[in-house]
Amino acid sequence: MKKFALVVGLAACLVVGPASAQSNMTLEDFVTRANRIPLNPTAMLRPDAHRLKGEAERAFRTVGREIQDARTAGRSPPACPPERINLDARQLLTFLNGIPEARRERMTVTDGIRNWMRSRYPCGS
């Protein structure tokens, strides 16, 4: 019985772990916080900057997986970026700020990154 409880407990950790690592931050929250951080070399000294960087990295990885999965399955990907992209934080933030606030409140950070990638790296027809 103890062994069963241990197995169930470990399974619960595996299921809950990745889900709890994901954030529920809306794009509006992300943009609002990012706008408060100066875009200079000292920005990464701020704890909030580290959190936002992690949030953006997770979103880019998610969109990257979506693109790869779509290509593997023979579907049209949401964007067609080159293997390596150059990211200009100001340009990305300008794009995200251009999305209407009411819409950003309903979007995730991943949605915002997906839209940016789609606009910056559209797939040819």
C-alpha positions in Angstrom: 0.0 0.0 0.0 2.9 2.4 0.8 4.5 1.6 -2.5 1.2 2.4 -4.3 0.9 5.7 -2.5 4.5 6.6 -3.4 3.9 5.8 -7.1 0.6 7.9 -7.1 2.5 10.8 -5.3 5.3 10.7 -7.9 2.8 10.6 -10.8 1.0 13.6 -9.3 4.2 15.5 -9.1 5.0 14.7 -12.7 1.6 15.8 -13.9 1.4 19.0 -11.7 5.0 20.0 -12.0 5.1 21.1 -15.6 1.7 22.6 -15.4 2.6 24.7 -12.4 5.8 25.8 -14.1 3.6 27.5 -16.8 2.5 31.0 -16.1 -0.9 32.4 -16.3 0.5 35.8 -17.1 -1.6 37.7 -19.7 0.2 39.6 -22.5 -1.1 42.8 -20.9 0.6 42.0 -17.6 3.8 41.1 -19.5 3.8 44.3 -21.6 2.9 46.5 -18.6 5.8 45.1 -16.5 8.2 45.2 -19.5 7.4 48.8 -20.1 8.6 49.6 -16.6 12.0 48.1 -17.1 14.6 50.3 -18.8 16.2 48.7 -21.9 19.8 49.1 -20.8 22.6 46.9 -19.5 21.5 47.1 -15.9 18.0 45.9 -16.7 18.9 42.2 -16.0 19.8 43.2 -12.4 16.1 43.6 -11.8 14.3 40.4 -10.5 11.2 41.3 -12.6 13.4 41.4 -15.7 14.6 37.8 -15.0 10.9 36.7 -14.6 9.9 38.4 -17.9 12.9 36.9 -19.7 11.9 33.4 -18.5 8.4 34.0 -19.6 9.5 35.2 -23.1 11.9 32.2 -23.4 9.1 29.8 -22.6 6.8 31.5 -25.1 9.5 31.4 -27.9 10.2 27.7 -27.1 6.5 26.9 -27.3 6.1 28.7 -30.6 9.3 27.0 -31.9 7.8 23.6 -31.0 4.6 24.5 -32.8 6.5 25.5 -35.9 8.6 22.3 -35.8 5.5 20.1 -35.1 3.6 21.6 -38.0 6.5 21.1 -40.4 7.0 17.5 -39.3 3.2 16.8 -39.8 3.3 18.5 -43.2 1.0 21.3 -42.1 1.6 25.0 -42.7 3.4 26.5 -39.6 2.2 29.7 -37.9 5.5 31.4 -39.0 8.6 30.6 -41.0 11.6 32.1 -39.2 15.2 31.3 -40.2 17.1 28.8 -38.0 18.4 31.6 -35.9 16.7 34.9 -35.4 18.0 38.3 -34.2 15.8 39.6 -31.5 15.6 43.4 -30.9 13.8 43.8 -27.6 12.6 47.3 -28.5 11.1 46.2 -31.7 9.4 43.2 -30.0 8.0 45.5 -27.3 6.9 48.1 -29.8 5.0 45.3 -31.7 3.4 44.0 -28.5 2.4 47.5 -27.3 0.7 48.0 -30.7 -1.8 45.2 -29.9 -4.9 46.9 -28.4 -5.0 46.6 -24.6 -8.4 44.9 -24.6 -7.0 42.2 -26.9 -3.8 41.8 -24.8 -5.9 41.2 -21.7 -7.3 38.1 -23.4 -3.9 36.9 -24.9 -1.1 34.9 -23.4 2.5 35.8 -23.8 2.8 32.9 -26.2 0.0 34.3 -28.3 1.8 37.6 -28.5 5.1 36.0 -29.5 3.3 33.8 -32.1 1.7 37.0 -33.6 5.1 38.7 -33.7 6.7 35.7 -35.4 3.9 35.5 -37.9 4.2 39.2 -38.8 8.0 39.2 -38.9 8.5 35.8 -40.6 5.5 35.1 -42.7 5.4 31.9 -44.7 5.4 32.2 -48.5 2.3 31.1 -50.3 
